């Protein structure tokens, strides 16, 4: 039995959304195992989980607006896209850190505070000093924000943008997953001074990228 594109997108969106909620609950209530898949591995950060929750909704709405011009997508998607671009843009500035300060702190005299939501030093999930996401995670969410905005405009290369961003997610995620499977820290961005990408984060981006690739193959009535 052939599975429809809509059903695949629904499953991907639901899976990403559920994982995001579980991680956020883990951070809020200090339940360590909910924030990670590998017991001794890196945990997904709270801003990452929040962004994945928004992205899960956006993935489904992108499919709907491309597939059948779902009007609600045109209302919600711009807000999600701008949220991702804003929060990740600000965190990107804060990602240039040493142990105490970052680029944003150097400029403004303060850190964002976003990356430290629900981070408690006494908590068992207090890891690497903060909830700052990996740089590749930040870049991916910025690209997904662009993809979400891209869905609002019907131009000839729209599907190519989805495909390119989707492939970027898939390749980067697979490299990270291989790094975990074969214990090669550099492949999951375990670089001195930088936060590595979590295993469950890589899996979620793999699903998000796969969804964008599926969407890139859908022809609208204007392209048929």
Steps between C-alpha positions, in 0.01 A plus 500: 500500500641836394530752782395852404734797534255663739505199734882497502512873577243455776706220660824699474340814645335308783819313589709817507233681701471223760877482546514878540229496768672217689829689503335823619325309778835346591661844534209656689473216753870400505437153356835419344412197287229690311754745360723243332483163324851382584526474882849652519469710186436867440146621576277702272486858630176673597512767222564217253197305622280812488617569145435139396146525637438807284675336204283189527190716461665697220596185307138389485382850406764527226373174352142622513570836339699332221264210452157662523553870578382463860402854607586452869863440400522852359394636839716289732816430298637858490480520879683169548764597243565838662513339845764250386704767325482735798575255780773316310649820364537635852638169631743490208659817633518344845656182362842665461582430861779419731425378851336823612431742218392504141489733202163638608629552852800686362273730299214560741648407835249220551414151376165416343363282779315296236768233496475459877125444530435231762873440545572440868851427621374253759299312239624161370450633147728798555742422219797700372392804698199610299221413263679646201425298182771381261592749227386255228164480679465879496592517131250226416213679672586825324489311169167344597364846581603604150332187358179588684500851355588355161178299500299821502616604154431316178814544292667257255782383729291459813521120497877514446537701820312230694715230342829676571417574865356151547813335358720719718308385809517134397873502421598692815279275713635177351857618556418569865322166545797316346723688743297367792483145363874479445608721791652775285428819700612738225216378277237614750685829544673414826750781455674679784296801607187404304187314606465170308175401337289251699409162353125565526551843342671336202213251467241779505687695232522181294120475513455872436731485199325192365170684525633796303632267229158336472337843475751601230361228274142632517386698198243770556219571257714784365784261419297207366 
